[in-house]
Every structure is written in C-alpha cells, then in structure tokens.
C-alpha cells in the first residue's frame, strides 16, 4: 500500500510504499533527501516525524538517543510508513551544533 509523505523542509509530498523504508522510497527524488545513507550507520537521514503512523526498526544509538526516539526523531532508513506522514530532515549542522552545545566542547 502507498502513503503520502510530506517532506516539510522541501514542501513536497511523495508516495511511499509500506514495505520500503522512507529513505528507499524517497531516494529516487535526488533533490529530496540527503546523500550518503548507509542503513543506519551514518546518521545522514535523521528526520523528525511530525505526524503519521509508522513502524520502525532499531535505531543506532550513535545517531539517535533514546530521548530523541521518544520524541520521534529517527533515521529515515529505519522508518516504514503505515499511513500518511509529515516529516522533516534534520540537517547535520543542527545535529553537530546541538551536540557541541549539549556536551560543551
């Protein structure tokens, strides 16, 4: 089954299949997703899920803390839509500055 996924930071909606993770479904739209996803190992595809139903695989704790996961900050390569969704990609710059601020480098 296909579901509409709105990528808020790109203001674009695409159809995504339930049996494919968001990254695989959206990857064909080269201007829509960041490059370099390695199935949870890199953290490049970090997203915030604003709305929608989904199934998720285990998150890599190197890139997604338990607190973030509880707040629907996830890796797109580990999220499978179960209904229409609204997501937003979290830029690496935001992640890095947040970590520097949090841990005070």
C-alpha positions as a Python dict, from the first residue, in 0.01 Angstrom:
ca = {
    (1, 'X'): (0, 0, 0),
    (2, 'X'): (120, 355, -76),
    (3, 'X'): (101, 652, 160),
    (4, 'X'): (156, 1024, 110),
    (5, 'X'): (466, 1153, 286),
    (6, 'X'): (507, 1530, 310),
    (7, 'X'): (870, 1637, 343),
    (8, 'X'): (812, 1968, 520),
    (9, 'X'): (1156, 2121, 465),
    (10, 'X'): (1115, 2066, 89),
    (11, 'X'): (739, 2138, 85),
    (12, 'X'): (683, 1829, -128),
    (13, 'X'): (463, 1522, -97),
    (14, 'X'): (558, 1184, -243),
    (15, 'X'): (401, 841, -241),
    (16, 'X'): (589, 587, -29),
    (17, 'X'): (535, 213, -3),
    (18, 'X'): (466, 43, 331),
    (19, 'X'): (721, -230, 264),
    (20, 'X'): (1006, 16, 190),
    (21, 'X'): (1175, 241, 441),
    (22, 'X'): (1133, 615, 386),
    (23, 'X'): (1487, 661, 262),
    (24, 'X'): (1449, 393, -7),
    (25, 'X'): (1111, 533, -115),
    (26, 'X'): (1227, 895, -127),
    (27, 'X'): (1580, 833, -257),
    (28, 'X'): (1466, 830, -622),
    (29, 'X'): (1392, 1202, -585),
    (30, 'X'): (1752, 1325, -579),
    (31, 'X'): (1669, 1675, -458),
    (32, 'X'): (1453, 1547, -172),
    (33, 'X'): (1688, 1351, 55),
    (34, 'X'): (2047, 1387, 174),
    (35, 'X'): (2310, 1174, 3),
    (36, 'X'): (2516, 904, 169),
    (37, 'X'): (2275, 690, 370),
    (38, 'X'): (2430, 365, 488),
    (39, 'X'): (2140, 177, 651),
    (40, 'X'): (2161, 342, 993),
    (41, 'X'): (2538, 361, 1022),
    (42, 'X'): (2589, 726, 924),
    (43, 'X'): (2300, 931, 1063),
    (44, 'X'): (2268, 1135, 743),
    (45, 'X'): (1896, 1060, 710),
    (46, 'X'): (1788, 1183, 1054),
    (47, 'X'): (1429, 1307, 1050),
    (48, 'X'): (1166, 1448, 1279),
    (49, 'X'): (828, 1279, 1233),
    (50, 'X'): (564, 1547, 1290),
    (51, 'X'): (257, 1336, 1210),
    (52, 'X'): (159, 992, 1093),
    (53, 'X'): (165, 623, 1166),
    (54, 'X'): (477, 420, 1107),
    (55, 'X'): (675, 112, 1202),
    (56, 'X'): (1041, 149, 1295),
    (57, 'X'): (1339, -79, 1316),
    (58, 'X'): (1602, -47, 1588),
    (59, 'X'): (1778, 291, 1588),
    (60, 'X'): (2157, 327, 1601),
    (61, 'X'): (2226, 494, 1939),
    (62, 'X'): (2533, 660, 1795),
    (63, 'X'): (2297, 880, 1592),
    (64, 'X'): (1961, 873, 1774),
    (65, 'X'): (1937, 890, 2153),
    (66, 'X'): (1651, 724, 2340),
    (67, 'X'): (1518, 1072, 2422),
    (68, 'X'): (1520, 1169, 2054),
    (69, 'X'): (1350, 843, 1958),
    (70, 'X'): (1080, 907, 2221),
    (71, 'X'): (1026, 1246, 2052),
    (72, 'X'): (1002, 1093, 1702),
    (73, 'X'): (1349, 1199, 1589),
    (74, 'X'): (1451, 892, 1390),
    (75, 'X'): (1652, 763, 1096),
    (76, 'X'): (1451, 760, 772),
    (77, 'X'): (1625, 439, 668),
    (78, 'X'): (1466, 266, 969),
    (79, 'X'): (1110, 404, 936),
    (80, 'X'): (830, 241, 734),
    (81, 'X'): (506, 435, 671),
    (82, 'X'): (178, 280, 787),
    (83, 'X'): (-27, 585, 690),
    (84, 'X'): (20, 937, 557),
    (85, 'X'): (307, 1118, 728),
    (86, 'X'): (468, 1460, 773),
    (87, 'X'): (845, 1452, 820),
    (88, 'X'): (1136, 1693, 818),
    (89, 'X'): (1502, 1612, 761),
    (90, 'X'): (1730, 1730, 1043),
    (91, 'X'): (2043, 1884, 896),
    (92, 'X'): (2383, 1765, 1011),
    (93, 'X'): (2476, 2122, 1105),
    (94, 'X'): (2184, 2134, 1351),
    (95, 'X'): (2286, 1797, 1495),
    (96, 'X'): (2653, 1895, 1535),
    (97, 'X'): (2584, 2233, 1693),
    (98, 'X'): (2329, 2075, 1925),
    (99, 'X'): (2584, 1815, 2036),
    (100, 'X'): (2853, 2079, 2088),
    (101, 'X'): (2614, 2284, 2294),
    (102, 'X'): (2493, 1986, 2495),
    (103, 'X'): (2837, 1844, 2569),
    (104, 'X'): (3025, 2175, 2578),
    (105, 'X'): (3329, 2105, 2360),
}
